[in-house]
């Protein structure tokens, strides 16, 4: 049952290890040190702490165990992918209450990362819509938890990066959608101050918002970009036809490391900013390009070459205000990272997941190639975020230092106390938990 | 279509069953483990456009005594099936089979003798009602005696030969036999192996299989590229086969 001899996250930095695959998660997770879904977390959250750690690959456990069309309650095995849920449920008028920026994630992974989406300002994280979890603890006991049954375990598992227990089953409440289409508005925004104002304005009217920023622009144009807002179209607006399945292309080979450089990134950003000629456009689109624009190119992470990539995603609290966001972009620009992808999103209030990422404020995510000076770049950004009272998203992280993480996570002791209750020996661990939480390797 | 699927709880069988129910066909599951059958039946119910329930009963390819009663129960539940699909089977590496003769005996018995017995039960029932479809998963491993799959391949070669003969003998009586020859497909069975080029996904194989059974094709390779690969392998002279490790 063994698989490859290295494992890697979406950032493609491989470590020695192998994952075991089985559709029988109950048996598979016995004695395992970590579960892993589709490997879409960028950094080391789903990578083994040691080469010989038993890693349980959940993706073959993909059955839907129950769905009640009267209430929307859905019960699934942890390995079912969001792509599969969308394929089945969108034509029937249902959608997951929260969707991240890729559909190639599993239900278990969405819980472990407590993913957020374009509707965070309205609906919170994925975990806010989960009713019950079935979990295998480090002791090998099988338990169920919910907001009323072992709530400490429940809220530490949501956003807990798989360190509290192996998630076997997830019960969540799906959301009704009026059609299989999205009414989308896209607006060109001249700079970061206008961007934050526009995000605030559209948040009041649109249930889904996010923006792309040209993070290489400077001066008066700093933070220019495109703001996207959307809502599910009504049948009157979009009709009853179903969108065609997306045509997916694959980046067949790894590009050379020099392909993505400051000049090519700047050229891409300048073109992308001008991709719409008008200041503002409105269109009815299928959910695919709206929610998962990057899924259109499979293996797009190969564009960063053999050096691999990371994503830096942080949230800057609302209290720090627009000047802090502008300052962050100035710091980022001064570090000279060539990134074609920088995404901005306003977050709603912090959820109940004990280590969940979002808090009320502005989230910024930037893809960065793993350049030789990457550690200095991440340290500098983390210092800024700590000073601003923000924090980073563990799912994307590979380079944050333990002391920085502690400084930005006042909730850490509470999380560790629950972990000590359910896994005193810290049997469940990942490469990330060794790095950030000081677990033994 | 009213289909009985033996082995529909995992791997390619799971996807074939899903593909059928998603287009509204009735499916009845046969398998070893009742708890697994119940979970897969629940999954198929959600996949069905009208959320129609899928029935199941236990049937173990290692126990031929269970075959007749399992098929009778399926027949009763479906109101007379017209299609029987067998995706169940055993796999073990050549090293494991060489090291353990009992395992080798079990594998050859399950994949060849018992599968033939199951198909005989199914064939008689289908012919008695004027015909139908019998779809059985064999393997490209049965195309040629090859070093890495000597025993597994031989069990599948026997099965493929039986299925070919069934097609010759009973197609005029209305029995459409389809022998499915999957190449490397990414399932639990192959999870320990390094995928070669042209490795397939279970969903893709399921779509090809359902299309082939609708068209009453006697043989289907899945993914399709394996038809070409095996054409080459079949034509290689023996002195080359002795030297290569494919």
Interface residues (C-beta under 8 A of the other chain):
Chain A: X1 X2 X3 X4 X20 X21 X22 X23 X24 X57 X60 X63 X64 X65 X66 X67 X69 X77 X88
Chain B: X9 X10 X11 X14 X36 X39 X40 X42 X43 X46 X47 X51 X187 X188 X191 X192 X194
